[in-house]
Amino acid sequence: MVLPPKKGSPYIPVPGNTLPNPSEFGSVMARTIAIANQKGGVGKTTTAINLGASLAIAERRTLIIDIDPQGNATSGMGFRKAEDLPTVYDVLVEGRPAAECIEASPHVDGLFLLPSTRDLVGAEIELVDRPERERILSGALDAVRKDYDYILVDCPPSLGLLTLNTLTAADSVLIPIQCEFYALEGLSQLLNTVRLVQQGLNPALEIEGVLLTMYDRRLNLSRQVADEARQYFGSRVFDTTIPRNVRLAEAPSFGQPIAMYDVMSAGAQAYLKLAEELIRLGSERSGARERRESA
């Protein structure tokens, strides 16, 4: 199926694209997904931006929250960090309504950003004495969840209070894993944090899936990491893998998602395919839950 052009969007549909229309699966409940891994350089920000853009292209209203003080998702979506924009810091620390701080993407219709700046570095210290400090983000998002189909949160490479806030607010966790040596090292710490959040803060939190990034099918190492991940996580590993791709690495310097920068590149096609898989899996899991509840 080829998606029709969207009014006001520079996106040009590509023959062979199989992203499903919303009508194919019925209404999709708003879903908040934390993109998390305390290991840096595994593709969290790349995934947040490009999966978000691909979901928006598939006509799912998508909000990306940049909760990493580095602000790479903000600049990667075309916003200068020096711009005088309200940010997630204002939401978490100052109590400003999230709706007042959300910006529309300049490139993709239906894609939005809650930006970040380095001010967020001090947020963990400023929030440490707040009551219910782990639930601040969750409370802030309650007023805007109904406005989106997906909310993707780009977490910092740590398991501090910002990530804890995200896991408490999220429905699920998407874990990018780099297909390189030591890829699975440290994941036990993340999974232990997820279990603690499930036990004390967010019992409904689940693993959305594990995404293999920087995959090169020519390398034995990539295949070995993929095999180990599938042995450990089973069906929770996405069928879609994200390849090493020069165009994918170039796109952030132009402030564009890869689908805008070079839609025919292998990286763009991989994220479009990932969006399709995410939508399908979400529909299947939702249907399974409904059947269990009605049984």
C-alpha positions in Angstrom: 0.0 0.0 0.0 1.3 3.5 -0.8 0.4 6.3 1.5 -1.2 9.4 0.0 0.7 12.6 0.3 -0.2 14.5 3.4 -1.2 18.1 3.1 1.6 20.4 4.0 4.2 17.6 4.3 7.3 17.4 2.1 7.2 13.6 2.4 6.8 11.8 -1.0 5.4 8.3 -0.7 7.6 5.5 -2.0 6.2 2.7 -4.1 6.3 -0.6 -2.2 5.8 1.1 1.2 3.6 -1.1 3.4 2.9 1.1 6.3 -0.7 0.4 7.3 -3.4 3.0 7.5 -5.0 3.5 10.9 -8.3 2.1 9.5 -6.6 -1.3 8.9 -6.3 -1.9 12.6 -8.9 0.3 14.1 -8.2 2.9 16.7 -4.8 2.7 18.4 -4.8 3.5 22.1 -2.3 6.2 23.0 0.9 4.4 24.0 3.9 5.9 25.8 7.2 4.1 25.0 10.4 4.8 26.8 13.5 4.3 24.6 16.1 3.3 27.1 19.5 1.7 27.6 22.0 3.0 30.1 24.8 2.2 27.6 25.5 5.2 25.4 25.9 5.2 21.6 23.4 2.4 20.9 20.9 4.4 18.8 18.3 5.7 21.3 18.1 9.2 19.9 18.3 8.0 16.3 15.5 5.6 17.0 13.3 8.2 18.8 13.5 10.6 15.9 13.2 8.2 13.0 10.7 5.9 14.5 8.6 8.9 15.5 8.8 10.4 12.0 7.8 7.0 10.5 4.8 6.7 12.8 3.7 10.2 11.9 4.1 9.3 8.2 1.8 6.4 8.9 -0.8 8.9 10.2 -0.2 8.3 13.9 0.1 11.6 15.8 3.4 11.2 17.6 5.1 13.2 20.3 8.8 12.8 21.0 9.9 13.8 24.5 13.6 14.7 24.7 14.5 14.0 28.4 18.2 13.7 27.8 20.2 16.8 28.9 22.4 16.5 25.8 19.3 17.5 23.8 20.3 15.5 20.7 16.8 14.7 19.8 15.9 18.4 19.9 18.7 19.4 17.5 18.2 16.2 15.4 14.6 17.4 14.7 15.8 20.8 13.5 15.5 22.9 16.6 18.5 24.9 17.7 19.4 24.3 21.4 20.0 28.0 21.8 16.5 28.9 20.8 14.4 30.4 23.6 11.9 27.5 23.7 10.0 26.2 26.7 11.4 22.7 27.4 10.8 19.6 29.4 12.8 21.3 32.3 10.0 23.9 32.6 7.5 21.0 32.8 9.3 18.9 35.4 10.8 21.6 37.6 8.7 24.7 37.0 5.4 22.9 36.7 4.5 24.4 33.4 1.7 22.6 31.4 3.3 20.2 28.9 0.9 21.4 26.1 2.5 24.9 26.3 5.9 23.5 25.7 5.3 21.2 22.7 6.6 22.2 19.3 5.4 20.9 15.9 8.0 19.4 13.6 9.1 21.6 10.8 9.4 18.6 8.5 6.7 16.0 9.2 3.0 16.6 9.7 1.7 14.9 12.9 5.1 14.8 14.6 5.7 16.9 17.7 8.5 17.5 20.2 8.8 18.4 23.8 12.4 19.8 23.6 15.3 19.7 26.0 18.3 21.8 26.9 21.3 21.5 29.2 19.2 23.1 32.0 17.9 19.6 32.5 21.3 18.6 34.0 20.3 20.1 37.3 16.8 18.7 37.3 17.6 15.5 39.2 19.1 17.6 42.0 16.2 20.0 42.0 13.6 17.2 42.1 15.2 15.1 44.7 13.2 16.5 47.6 9.9 16.7 45.8 7.0 14.5 47.0 6.2 11.8 44.5 9.3 12.8 42.5 9.2 9.6 40.4 5.7 10.5 39.1 6.2 14.1 38.0 6.5 13.3 34.3 3.5 10.9 34.4 1.3 13.5 36.0 2.4 16.1 33.5 1.6 13.9 30.5 -1.9 13.0 31.8 -3.3 16.2 30.2 -1.8 15.5 26.7 -2.0 11.7 26.3 -5.4 11.9 24.6 -3.9 14.1 21.9 -1.4 11.5 20.5 -1.3 7.9 19.3 2.3 7.4 20.4 4.6 9.2 22.9 8.2 8.3 22.5 10.6 9.3 25.3 14.3 9.6 24.5 16.0 8.7 27.8 19.5 9.7 28.9 22.3 7.0 29.1 21.8 6.5 32.8 19.4 5.0 35.3 18.9 8.2 37.3 15.7 10.1 38.3 14.9 11.2 34.7 14.9 7.7 33.4 13.0 6.5 36.5 10.3 9.2 35.8 10.1 8.0 32.2 9.7 4.3 33.2 7.0 5.3 35.7 5.1 7.3 33.0 5.5 4.7 30.2 3.4 1.8 29.1 6.5 -0.1 27.8 10.3 0.0 27.2 11.9 -0.2 23.8 15.6 -1.3 24.2 18.0 -0.5 21.4 21.0 -2.9 21.4 24.1 -2.1 19.3 25.4 -5.2 17.3 28.9 -4.9 18.7 31.0 -6.5 21.4 29.7 -6.1 24.9 26.2 -5.3 23.5 24.4 -7.2 26.2 26.7 -6.1 29.0 24.8 -4.0 31.6 21.3 -5.0 30.3 20.7 -6.9 33.5 20.9 -3.6 35.4 18.3 -2.0 33.1 16.0 -5.1 33.4 16.4 -5.0 37.2 15.4 -1.4 37.2 12.3 -2.2 35.1 11.4 -5.0 37.6 11.7 -2.5 40.5 9.5 0.0 38.7 7.0 -2.7 38.0 6.9 -3.7 41.7 6.6 -0.3 43.2 5.7 2.4 40.7 4.2 1.1 37.5 2.9 -2.5 37.5 1.7 -2.3 33.9 5.1 -1.5 32.5 6.3 -4.1 29.9 9.0 -4.7 27.4 7.9 -3.3 24.1 10.8 -5.0 22.3 14.5 -5.2 21.7 15.8 -3.4 18.6 19.1 -4.5 17.0 20.9 -1.4 15.7 24.1 -0.9 13.6 23.5 -4.4 12.2 25.8 -5.6 9.4 24.8 -8.9 8.0 28.2 -9.4 6.5 29.8 -9.6 10.0 29.8 -12.7 12.1 29.8 -10.5 15.2 26.5 -8.9 14.2 24.9 -12.3 13.7 26.2 -13.5 17.0 24.8 -10.6 18.9 21.5 -11.0 17.1 21.4 -14.7 18.0 22.3 -14.0 21.7 19.6 -11.4 21.9 17.0 -13.7 20.5 18.0 -16.5 22.8 17.6 -14.2 25.8 14.6 -12.1 24.8 12.8 -14.5 22.4 9.9 -13.1 20.5 10.5 -9.6 22.1 13.3 -9.0 19.6 11.9 -7.0 16.6 12.2 -8.7 13.2 13.3 -5.4 11.8 17.0 -4.6 12.3 18.6 -1.1 11.8 21.6 -1.3 9.5 24.8 0.7 9.6 24.0 3.4 7.1 26.0 6.6 6.2 22.9 8.6 5.3 21.3 7.7 8.7 24.4 9.1 10.4 24.3 12.3 8.3 20.7 13.2 8.7 20.9 14.7 12.3 23.4 17.3 11.1 20.7 18.6 8.8 18.1 18.5 11.5 15.9 16.1 9.6 14.6 12.6 10.1 16.1 10.1 7.6 12.7 9.8 5.8 13.0 13.5 4.9 16.8 13.5 4.2 16.9 10.3 2.0 13.8 8.2 2.0 15.3 5.7 -0.4 18.3 4.9 2.0 18.5 1.6 3.8 18.2 3.4 7.1 14.9 5.2 6.1 13.4 2.0 4.8 14.4 0.1 8.0 12.6 2.7 10.3 9.5 2.7 8.1 9.4 -1.1 8.4 10.0 -0.8 12.2 7.0 1.5 12.5 4.9 -1.0 10.5 6.0 -3.8 12.9 5.4 -1.7 16.0 1.8 -0.8 14.9 1.0 -4.4 14.0 2.4 -5.8 17.2 0.5 -3.2 19.2 -2.7 -4.1 17.5 -2.1 -7.9 18.1 -1.2 -7.4 21.8 -4.2 -5.2 22.3 -6.5 -7.7 20.7 -5.0 -10.5 22.8 -5.5 -8.5 26.0 -9.2 -7.8 25.1 -9.8 -11.5 24.5 -8.2 -12.4 27.8 -10.4 -9.9 29.7 -13.6 -11.0 28.0 -12.9 -14.7 28.5 
